[in-house]
Amino acid sequence: MSIDPGAVIHPSAVIEEGAAIAAGVRIGPFCHVGPEVVLAEGVELKSHVVISGLTEIGEDTTVFPFASLGQVPQDLKYKGEKTRLVIGKRNRIREYVTMNPGTEGGGGITRVGDDGLFMSSSHVAHDVTIGNRVILVNSVAIAGHCHIEDDVIVGGLSGVHQWVRIGHGAIIGALSMVTSDVIPHALVAGPRAQLEGLNLVGLKRRGVSRAEIGALRELYMALSEGNFREQARKLHDEGTDSALAREVLDFILGPSDRSFLTPR
């Protein structure tokens, strides 16, 4: 066991032999930290937090009561192989959040980026990749093998089907069931989620120029005029000066076994 003398650990917490606890870590009452867990500098476990398996948590991440991180995947194909959960820096992981490690068939790792907010009772399943500055609102469920890019917001009580990709800067409205890939900077809503337009509020908040927003509007309209992939391939071949438009086209033409949410 490696516990830095600068760590503050409540007497009721259980730290198993082999865990690595860095300087400035604070572990509150009734937490349980497994023998293969690594907590980086400044991590705080509030109370009643369970961290298991090969789990790494990055600097200055705060985990709130009753979160469970690193327990075995909820996948019947999992046979006890050694797989990992890697969580980045400065995340806020709220009450009752669950995050599972990867599986051998999915690459063996679940990876969460930096500066995310994971609200109460949200779930990140096995082999998921989540980017930076992602927000999962209360009771969101991200199924296995999903890929969530930077700056995505998923509204409360929404579900994302396994293997789905959600592109950079997209926003998913509350109570949505997302079964197909979502292009970057999109606005998605509805019980059976539909592509409603662009996330204009998010683009403006991030300081995207009028010219870039205009180019995205034109691209969105062009994609609405025919077969989604064929239109994307045609527009990609024609070229564009807009970096965000290229990002959307590259996403559409990237590797995926799923269909896309398309404009109405």
C-alpha positions as CSV (number, residue, x, y, z in Angstrom):
1,M,0.0,0.0,0.0
2,S,1.3,3.5,-0.9
3,I,-0.4,6.3,1.1
4,D,1.2,9.7,0.9
5,P,1.6,11.2,4.4
6,G,-0.2,14.3,3.1
7,A,-3.4,12.4,2.5
8,V,-6.3,12.8,5.0
9,I,-8.2,9.6,5.6
10,H,-11.2,9.2,8.0
11,P,-10.7,6.4,10.5
12,S,-13.8,4.6,9.3
13,A,-12.6,4.3,5.7
14,V,-11.2,1.0,4.4
15,I,-8.1,1.3,2.2
16,E,-7.0,-2.1,1.0
17,E,-3.4,-3.2,0.8
18,G,-1.9,-2.2,-2.6
19,A,-3.9,1.0,-3.2
20,A,-2.0,4.1,-4.3
21,I,-3.1,7.3,-2.5
22,A,-1.3,10.6,-3.6
23,A,-0.7,13.8,-1.6
24,G,-3.7,15.9,-0.9
25,V,-6.2,13.1,-1.2
26,R,-9.2,13.4,1.2
27,I,-11.1,10.2,1.9
28,G,-14.3,10.7,4.0
29,P,-16.1,8.3,6.4
30,F,-17.1,4.8,5.4
31,C,-15.4,4.8,2.0
32,H,-13.9,1.6,0.5
33,V,-10.9,1.8,-1.8
34,G,-9.8,-1.5,-3.5
35,P,-6.2,-2.8,-3.7
36,E,-5.6,-1.8,-7.4
37,V,-7.1,1.7,-7.2
38,V,-4.9,4.8,-7.9
39,L,-6.1,8.2,-6.6
40,A,-4.1,11.1,-7.9
41,E,-3.2,14.3,-6.0
42,G,-6.2,16.3,-4.7
43,V,-8.9,13.6,-5.3
44,E,-11.7,13.8,-2.7
45,L,-14.1,11.0,-1.8
46,K,-16.9,12.6,0.3
47,S,-18.3,9.6,2.1
48,H,-19.7,6.1,1.5
49,V,-17.9,5.9,-1.9
50,V,-16.8,2.5,-3.3
51,I,-13.8,2.4,-5.7
52,S,-13.0,-1.1,-7.0
53,G,-10.9,-2.9,-9.7
54,L,-8.2,-1.4,-11.8
55,T,-9.5,2.2,-11.4
56,E,-7.5,5.4,-11.8
57,I,-8.9,8.8,-10.8
58,G,-7.2,12.0,-12.0
59,E,-6.2,15.1,-10.1
60,D,-8.7,17.2,-8.2
61,T,-11.7,15.0,-9.0
62,T,-14.4,15.0,-6.4
63,V,-16.6,11.9,-5.8
64,F,-19.8,12.4,-3.8
65,P,-21.6,10.0,-1.5
66,F,-22.7,6.5,-2.6
67,A,-21.0,6.6,-6.0
68,S,-19.6,3.2,-7.1
69,L,-16.7,3.3,-9.6
70,G,-14.9,0.3,-11.1
71,Q,-17.3,-2.6,-10.2
72,V,-17.4,-5.4,-12.8
73,P,-19.2,-4.6,-16.1
74,Q,-22.9,-5.3,-16.4
75,D,-22.2,-7.6,-19.4
76,L,-22.8,-11.3,-19.3
77,K,-19.9,-11.8,-21.7
78,Y,-17.5,-10.5,-19.0
79,K,-15.6,-13.5,-17.5
80,G,-13.5,-11.8,-14.8
81,E,-10.6,-10.5,-17.1
82,K,-8.5,-7.7,-15.9
83,T,-9.9,-4.5,-17.4
84,R,-9.6,-0.8,-16.5
85,L,-11.6,2.4,-15.7
86,V,-9.6,5.6,-16.2
87,I,-11.1,8.9,-15.0
88,G,-9.5,12.2,-15.8
89,K,-8.9,15.4,-13.9
90,R,-11.2,17.8,-12.2
91,N,-14.4,15.8,-12.6
92,R,-17.4,16.1,-10.4
93,I,-19.0,12.7,-9.8
94,R,-22.2,13.1,-7.9
95,E,-24.3,10.8,-5.7
96,Y,-25.1,7.3,-6.8
97,V,-23.1,7.5,-10.1
98,T,-21.9,4.2,-11.4
99,M,-19.0,3.7,-13.9
100,N,-17.8,0.3,-15.0
101,P,-14.5,-0.8,-16.5
102,G,-14.1,-2.2,-20.0
103,T,-14.4,-5.8,-21.3
104,E,-11.9,-7.9,-23.2
105,G,-14.1,-7.8,-26.3
106,G,-14.4,-4.0,-26.2
107,G,-10.8,-3.0,-25.8
108,G,-10.5,-3.5,-22.1
109,I,-10.9,0.1,-20.9
110,T,-13.6,2.7,-20.1
111,R,-12.1,6.2,-20.4
112,V,-13.5,9.4,-19.0
113,G,-11.9,12.8,-19.9
114,D,-11.4,15.9,-17.8
115,D,-13.7,18.6,-16.3
116,G,-16.9,16.6,-16.6
117,L,-20.0,16.8,-14.5
118,F,-21.8,13.5,-13.8
119,M,-25.0,14.3,-12.0
120,S,-26.8,12.0,-9.6
121,S,-27.5,8.4,-10.6
122,S,-26.0,8.7,-14.1
123,H,-24.3,5.6,-15.5
124,V,-21.3,5.0,-17.7
125,A,-21.1,1.4,-19.0
126,H,-18.2,-0.8,-20.1
127,D,-15.9,0.3,-22.9
128,V,-17.3,3.8,-23.2
129,T,-15.2,6.7,-24.1
130,I,-16.2,10.1,-22.8
131,G,-14.4,13.3,-23.8
132,N,-13.7,16.6,-21.9
133,R,-16.3,18.9,-20.4
134,V,-19.1,16.5,-20.8
135,I,-22.3,16.8,-18.7
136,L,-24.5,13.9,-17.9
137,V,-27.6,15.2,-16.1
138,N,-29.5,13.2,-13.5
139,S,-30.2,9.5,-14.3
140,V,-28.6,9.5,-17.8
141,A,-27.6,6.0,-18.9
142,I,-24.8,5.6,-21.4
143,A,-24.7,2.0,-22.7
144,G,-21.6,0.0,-23.6
145,H,-19.1,0.9,-26.3
146,C,-20.5,4.5,-26.8
147,H,-18.2,7.3,-27.8
148,I,-19.2,10.7,-26.4
149,E,-17.0,13.6,-27.7
150,D,-16.0,16.8,-26.0
151,D,-18.6,19.4,-24.8
152,V,-21.6,17.2,-25.1
153,I,-24.6,17.6,-22.7
154,V,-27.1,14.8,-22.2
155,G,-30.3,15.8,-20.6
156,G,-31.9,14.1,-17.6
157,L,-33.4,10.7,-17.8
158,S,-32.1,10.1,-21.3
159,G,-30.6,6.8,-22.6
160,V,-27.9,6.3,-25.2
161,H,-28.0,2.9,-27.0
162,Q,-24.8,0.8,-27.1
163,W,-22.2,1.7,-29.8
164,V,-23.7,5.1,-30.5
165,R,-21.4,8.1,-31.2
166,I,-22.4,11.6,-30.1
167,G,-20.3,14.3,-31.8
168,H,-18.5,17.3,-30.4
169,G,-20.8,20.0,-28.9
170,A,-24.1,18.2,-29.3
171,I,-26.9,18.6,-26.8
172,I,-29.5,15.9,-26.1
173,G,-32.8,17.0,-24.6
174,A,-34.2,15.4,-21.5
175,L,-36.2,12.2,-21.7
176,S,-34.6,11.2,-25.0
177,M,-33.8,7.7,-26.2
178,V,-30.8,8.0,-28.6
179,T,-30.5,4.9,-30.8
180,S,-28.4,6.4,-33.7
181,D,-25.3,8.5,-34.1
182,V,-25.6,12.2,-33.5
183,I,-23.6,14.6,-35.6
184,P,-21.4,17.3,-33.9
185,H,-23.1,20.5,-32.7
186,A,-26.6,19.0,-33.1
187,L,-29.7,19.6,-31.1
188,V,-31.6,16.3,-30.4
189,A,-34.9,15.9,-28.6
190,G,-37.9,13.7,-28.3
191,P,-38.8,10.4,-26.6
192,R,-37.5,8.5,-29.7
193,A,-34.8,11.1,-30.3
194,Q,-34.9,13.2,-33.5
195,L,-32.4,15.7,-34.9
196,E,-34.1,19.0,-34.4
197,G,-31.4,21.4,-35.6
198,L,-28.1,22.9,-34.4
199,N,-27.0,23.6,-30.8
200,L,-26.9,27.3,-31.5
201,V,-26.8,28.3,-27.8
202,G,-23.8,26.1,-27.2
203,L,-22.0,27.4,-30.2
204,K,-22.5,31.0,-29.2
205,R,-21.5,30.3,-25.6
206,R,-18.2,28.9,-26.9
207,G,-17.6,32.0,-28.9
208,V,-18.0,30.4,-32.4
209,S,-18.0,33.1,-35.1
210,R,-21.1,34.1,-37.1
211,A,-19.3,32.9,-40.2
212,E,-18.8,29.4,-38.8
213,I,-22.3,29.2,-37.5
214,G,-23.6,30.3,-40.9
215,A,-21.5,27.6,-42.6
216,L,-22.9,25.0,-40.3
217,R,-26.5,26.2,-41.1
218,E,-25.8,25.8,-44.8
219,L,-24.3,22.4,-44.2
220,Y,-27.3,21.3,-42.2
221,M,-29.7,22.4,-44.9
222,A,-27.7,20.6,-47.6
223,L,-27.6,17.4,-45.6
224,S,-31.4,17.6,-45.4
225,E,-31.8,17.4,-49.2
226,G,-31.1,13.8,-49.9
227,N,-29.5,10.6,-48.7
228,F,-27.6,11.7,-45.6
229,R,-24.3,9.8,-46.2
230,E,-24.4,10.4,-50.0
231,Q,-24.9,14.2,-49.4
232,A,-22.1,14.2,-46.8
233,R,-19.7,12.4,-49.2
234,K,-20.6,14.8,-52.0
235,L,-20.0,17.9,-49.8
236,H,-16.8,16.4,-48.5
237,D,-15.5,16.0,-52.0
238,E,-16.5,19.5,-52.9
239,G,-14.5,20.8,-49.9
240,T,-15.3,23.6,-47.4
241,D,-13.4,26.5,-45.8
242,S,-15.3,25.9,-42.5
243,A,-13.4,23.9,-39.8
244,L,-16.7,23.0,-38.1
245,A,-18.4,21.9,-41.3
246,R,-15.4,19.7,-42.0
247,E,-15.6,18.3,-38.5
248,V,-19.3,17.3,-39.1
249,L,-18.5,15.7,-42.5
250,D,-15.6,13.8,-41.2
251,F,-17.8,12.5,-38.3
252,I,-20.5,11.3,-40.8
253,L,-18.0,9.6,-43.0
254,G,-16.1,8.0,-40.1
255,P,-16.3,4.4,-39.0
256,S,-19.6,3.4,-37.5
257,D,-22.0,0.4,-37.7
258,R,-25.0,2.5,-36.7
259,S,-27.3,4.8,-38.7
260,F,-27.6,8.5,-38.0
261,L,-30.3,10.8,-36.6
262,T,-31.1,12.8,-39.7
263,P,-32.8,16.2,-40.2
264,R,-36.6,16.1,-40.3
